[in-house]
Every structure is written in C-alpha cells, then in structure tokens.
Amino acid sequence: MSDASQGAFPDAIGLEALDSAASWQQRYQQSLMGVFGTPQELLTHGSGCWVTDSTGRKLLDMLAGIAVNALGHAHPALVKGISDQARQLIHVSNLFTSVPQMRLAEMLINAAEAPVGSRVFFANSGSEANEAALKAVLRHREHTGKQRILALEGGFHGRTLGALSLTHKPAFRQPFGELIPGVEFLPFDDLTALEEAFAGTGHPTGDIAGIFLEPIQGEAGIRPLSPQYLRQARQLTRQHGALLVYDEVQTGIGRTGEWFRFHGVARELASVDTEGAALRAELAPDLMTLAKGLGSGVPIGALVAFGPQNGTLLGAGQHGSTFGGNPLAALAGQITLETIQSEELLTNAHRVGEQLAGQLRNLPEVAQVRQFGLHIGVDLAAAAFGHRQAPAKDLVTTAREDHQLIINATGEYTLRLAPPLILSADEAQIFLTRFTAALKELV
C-alpha cells in the first residue's frame, strides 16, 4: 500500500460519536449535497412498521420510505431472499438474463392482466420508468407525426429531464430552463378540458401523441382522478390513436388495496351488467410505470407495455439500463409480490385503511380524509389551528419529536399517510392515539 493511500478514509461512523443531532447533521452537511435539506433523524435499523433512531427511540413509520417499504422493515422473507440471491448472482448486466428477471416480468404481466404480447422493461426508479415511457411516446410521435403530449396540473412524474418535463410544479421546472418541447398541462380532473384538447381546440385535430396520468396524485395530497375521467381518457386515446400512460409508481403494487389503481377504478365502475374483468380490460393503459413498493426498499422500477404493438415501441439499442432488472432487485420484486399475495396484504390494506380513515374523520381538527387502501390524504381544518401558516408541517415535527410518529406533509394543510402494507389493526390504533395527542398539543 502506498503512502498516499494510507489513511485515505476516515474511521467508520460510530453511533457513540453521533448521539447528538449536531454531530451527525454536521457530518451529513459536510459530505452530501444539500438537495434534500437537513434530514429529520438518523435512523439505524427497523423491524416491521417500526424504526429506531441513533438515540434508541422507536418510531412508528406511517410513511414507509414514501410508499416504498411495502413489507415494512427487515421482513424475514425479503431478508432471506436477498441474502440467498447475493450468494448466487447480484449483477450480470443486460448482456445476459436471470431467472428472477424473467419471473418478475411474467408476474407483473399476469397481475396487470395484460394481453398476450405485453412486455416489461426494468429500470431503477420511478423517474427512470417514466423516462422509458416518455421515450416510447416519443417513438410513437415519430411514427405518427403527432406532436402534443399531455399531462395534468398537480402531477409529479419524477426529476430526471424527461420526467421533469411531465411534472407540473413550476418550482421544480424553472431552475432548469427549457425541457422537452410539446408537453401541455391540463386542469386536474376536468373532463371539458380533456375533451377540448382531443377535439383540437386551438390545435390540429388528432395531434396528440400521448397523455400521462397518475390515477391518484400522491405529491399533490392523494387526489384521485374520477373514474369517469379515466374512462373518458381511455376512450379518447383509442379514438385518436394516442397512447395512454398510467403512472402507478406510487399507487401500484397493492398500495390502494388493489394490485393497481386502475383495477380499483374498474371495480368502482362495475355494475350488475358489467363484469369487473371486462372493465379492467377496457380501462387498461397502453403503458404503465411502477416503482416504489415494487422492491420493498430495493431500488427497482418497471415499464409495463400492454399488447404486442406497445411492447415493441422500443427496440434493440433504443433504450437500456446497466442495473435495470438485475437479479437482486428482481428477486426483491418477486418476493414482494409473492408476500403480498400469501399474507393477503391487499385485504389488509383495505381493512386497516378503512379503520384509520373512519377514526380520522371523527377528529374535529380534520376537515377531509381521502382513503384508498393504505394511501391516505388528510386535510386539516384551518380554523382549528388559529394563525399557524403551515400546520401540517408543524404537525409532522410535533408528531415525530414528541409522539414518535413518522408522517409526511404535502401541503400547508395536507398530510400523507402511506404506511407499510403489513400495518396491523393494533398498530393503526397506536397511531390514532398518538396522532390525536399530537393534534391536541399543536392546537
């Protein structure tokens, strides 16, 4: 070893030296870019729905890494599976394939009830999945000459260049100047605006290449598109030869109590005259993006292309990913889907989500609750908080520091709850007790 290499790395971080916030925050700020601000806690380990910080406090995790840790923390099946896979293959590049990669692709196609000829592309995140979907839409734009791409106000599709072009919030977009041209934003859940866009008002008729929709906008505070809007979007895209893209990065993989939110929309539209399966086929998109809960914390994203025509929009050499679908991540996805099914976590998400929503609606400090499985938005009643300008953000701090709860604010008065799908009824009751106490303290 040369003299230059000796002592090149500092001692490994020891918790005994980081038991004060000032200590670990200083280390963080000196070594990491400040794109996330200062972290709220230094977490050291977790089990189930609970995490432990560097001082030994146990916190009930009602955010699950922002809807990522579907199986909670250190789920035995995931820990064993990842360990076993690491002893076999971690990475092989996409010059080769592996059993977990093929198996997970088959499982996603089956869960989505996608037709024969459907295909999957694996990436590393939701942003990357949406990049792949956008490139597929751009290929369709090149084939057809259609120039316009639609997205919705309030939508969030990621922060990479292409995904950011589809993300509405000006504060995210403006620092980077001109993005992908041809993207237009329609008012949220506005059927008239949707129909006018496809009618060609102010534009050549039929000039739309594709539309990107989150069935439920997560970053905007759990705002659902109406079933009627999604049905009309599907009808119009088919009529005009445009691609319909569902961004189910946050809502997919059981978060809403269904494998995918569009399945839940089909159920809500179902009547005695219409079979649910037929409606699911009617509402199925051309492209669907997934990530977050798919790997239960192991980074993975996916683009599911429905049918043979969409499955071949991207050909050899037109897209790729070095790490996408590697054996370790794909195995984590496989275990996630298998465990959701074997432990009946879709049913659990419905049951426990309804328990939470029912009691939250009874709190005088709560104005509205929007609940879809364990995907829950809570609007606080402004009148209950006097002159506080952003009570939701204040409540996040109070709940964490004084009541050992991890929750998230998506607006001045809006909270988002997205706990692990394994959350039990007893743990939901612990949350409700602590959350009520935090509300009373803040008021």
PyMOL commands that set and color helices and strands:
alter all, ss='L'
color gray80, all
select helices_A, chain A and resi 15-17+21-31+34-36+64-67+76-86+99-111+126-144+161-166+170-176+191-199+227-240+261-269+276-283+292-295+307-311+327-342+345-360+382-385+391-403+425-442
alter helices_A, ss='H'
color red, helices_A
select strands_A, chain A and resi 43-47+50-53+58-61+119-123+148-152+183-186+208-213+216-217+223-224+243-247+287-290+301-305+366-372+375-380+405-406+408-409+414-417
alter strands_A, ss='S'
color yellow, strands_A
deselect
rebuild
show_as cartoon
